[in-house]
């Protein structure tokens, strides 16, 4: 069959980053915003992936729409698999990063032992295509785990977190230009586009007070899906990314072996510098500030439940207390998605009551507003900590009397 993947042009990298951004924002939108739940969302996309991958495998040549649809679904699915390990099973990100790194090494090892090449210019047989898509799935999961682990270590805001993978990709491009192995450079850059795309999605979708642009996950997903569709239409019409030849020996980048070994040392140096940056960032005092971004002012921190609730109508306080108790009960039952959906009712009720409650006693209102913000932050965290969620809800219940 003809080569089943596109030529590596600038368009390839543009659309790849668009796909990974959609993978991050779309998964969060379905799981958290719509309240479908992480396990249900993962099952849905696993089924979708099976259908889309079967469609791609049934083709005998590269078709832009089918190929990039498969990449988008793989991006979402790989993200969900990592989130499942972290959020549902409690696997530390350091462990999942190591597991996926080993899995990717095994995939590449078996692929090379069987086919004697890892070049994407040689995807002209069914076994090579299967190895290729398995490697893509693992790179998405690995990129998600390492990207989230980096944020966990550093406490960087979304706008700052974009810079690290962007800089590393630039360093890889420089190494490739100077003679590094083309296949190695491609796969390193491919892995790094996952945290770059995810961080871009977080930056665009996160609120402004958290270092983002405040577009939201839904708007970000729609914008990037539209950009992907437009790019795919362009590629389908121009065919500028179609690989015409079949000979893997004709693939670009087969350079000088001595220079390739020298540049391998350069990549090791880049990895060492990156590790030093992460260690330095981890040692900075960021954890406390990141854990409680909406901490109430000291002047309102010592209000008793009576002082906090007495200025307001008893019916309103009872409604807030009921929603909070319901949320806690759903969390105790192990239903994170239902708890997250229920806490949205608390946010809505509190915001609707603000024009009436705040003028009655601004000090008490600010105090309760801070407690509610802590609850919302805990339940809507990318990787919710059940202990923090329960503590925030119990604190709010105590403050509500």
ABEGO torsion letter per residue (X at the ends): XBBABBBBBAAAAAAAAAAAAAAAAAAAAAAAAAGAEAAAAAAAAAAAAAAAAAAAAABABBBAAAAAAAAAAAAAAAAAAAAAAAAAAGBBAAAAAAAAAAAAAAAAAAAAAAAGBABAAABABAAAAAAAAAAAAAAAAAAAAAAAAAAAAAGBBAAAAAAAAAAAAAAAAAAAAAGBBAAAAAAAAAAAAAAAAAAAAAAAABBAAAGBAGAEAAAAAAAAAAAAAAAAAAAAAAGAABBABABAAABBGBBBAAAAAAAAAAAAAAAAAAAAAAAAAAABBAAAAAABAABBBAAAAABBAAAAAAABBAAAAAAAAAAAAAAAAAAAAGBAAAAAAAAAAAAAAAAAAAAAAAAABAAAAAAAAAAAAAAAAAAABABBBAAAAAAAAAAAAAAAX
